């Protein structure tokens, strides 16, 4: 399966909608998108993972790298995920303590965390 990416702006946030599988083969595409956004001055990102079917350690690494990039500019990276199988990966790895995870894009955009 391939990875689909699209971006849109909601208020002062840039929402990256991700669909498909984030794995060793597709993660570089997501990394490029996040790097490009930060280079273009988007430091407050919301990664919408509602349509993500699979996430591996490479994908987690890309998300952590994106978080480090935005934090270097006093930014934020919030995740939107409501699928138990994907949330479980974040819980097992302890990344629920690192990423603010929301159930909807609206919640992520309006959060003050």
C-alpha positions in Angstrom: 0.0 0.0 0.0 1.1 3.5 -0.7 1.1 6.6 1.5 -1.2 9.6 0.7 -0.3 13.0 2.0 -2.2 16.3 1.9 -1.9 19.6 3.8 -4.2 22.3 4.7 -4.1 25.3 7.1 -6.6 25.6 9.9 -6.1 28.8 11.9 -2.4 29.0 12.8 -1.9 25.2 12.4 -0.9 23.2 9.4 -2.7 19.9 9.2 -1.0 17.0 7.5 -3.5 14.4 6.5 -1.8 11.0 6.2 -3.4 7.8 4.8 -2.2 4.3 4.1 0.9 2.8 5.7 3.8 4.6 7.3 6.7 2.1 7.1 10.3 1.7 6.0 9.3 2.3 2.3 6.9 5.2 2.7 8.2 7.0 5.8 10.8 9.1 3.7 7.9 10.7 1.9 6.4 11.8 5.2 9.8 13.0 6.4 10.2 15.1 3.3 6.8 16.7 3.8 7.5 17.6 7.4 11.0 19.0 6.6 9.5 21.0 3.8 6.8 22.5 6.0 9.2 23.5 8.7 11.6 25.0 6.2 8.7 27.0 4.8 8.0 28.4 8.3 5.2 26.0 9.5 6.1 25.3 13.1 2.7 24.3 14.5 1.8 21.0 12.9 -1.1 18.6 13.3 -0.6 15.1 11.8 -3.9 13.6 11.1 -3.4 9.8 11.3 -7.1 8.8 11.2 -6.6 7.0 7.8 -3.3 5.4 8.7 -3.6 1.6 8.4 -0.1 0.7 9.6 2.8 2.3 11.5 6.2 0.8 12.1 9.3 2.0 14.0 10.6 3.9 11.0 7.3 5.9 10.9 7.6 6.6 14.7 11.2 7.8 14.0 9.9 10.3 11.4 7.3 11.6 13.8 9.9 12.1 16.6 12.2 13.8 14.1 9.4 16.1 13.1 8.7 16.9 16.7 12.4 17.8 17.3 12.4 20.0 14.2 9.3 22.1 15.2 10.5 22.3 18.8 13.8 23.9 17.6 11.5 26.8 16.4 9.4 26.8 19.6 6.7 24.9 17.6 4.5 22.0 18.3 3.5 18.7 16.7 0.2 17.2 17.7 -1.2 13.9 16.5 -4.8 12.9 15.7 -5.4 9.2 16.1 -8.5 7.3 17.3 -7.5 3.8 16.1 -6.7 1.5 19.0 -4.1 -0.5 17.0 -2.1 2.6 16.3 -2.6 4.1 19.7 -1.3 0.9 21.2 2.0 1.4 19.5 2.3 4.9 21.1 1.5 3.5 24.5 3.9 0.5 24.2 6.8 2.8 23.2 6.0 5.4 25.8 5.4 8.1 23.1 2.0 9.0 24.6 4.1 11.0 27.1 5.9 12.8 24.2 3.1 13.6 21.8 -0.2 15.2 22.5 -2.7 12.8 20.9 -6.2 14.0 20.1 -9.3 12.2 18.7 -10.2 14.8 16.2 -8.5 17.5 14.1 -10.7 20.2 15.8 -9.5 19.1 19.2 -5.9 19.2 18.1 -6.2 22.6 16.5 -8.0 24.1 19.5 -5.9 22.5 22.2 -3.7 24.6 24.4 -1.3 21.9 25.6 
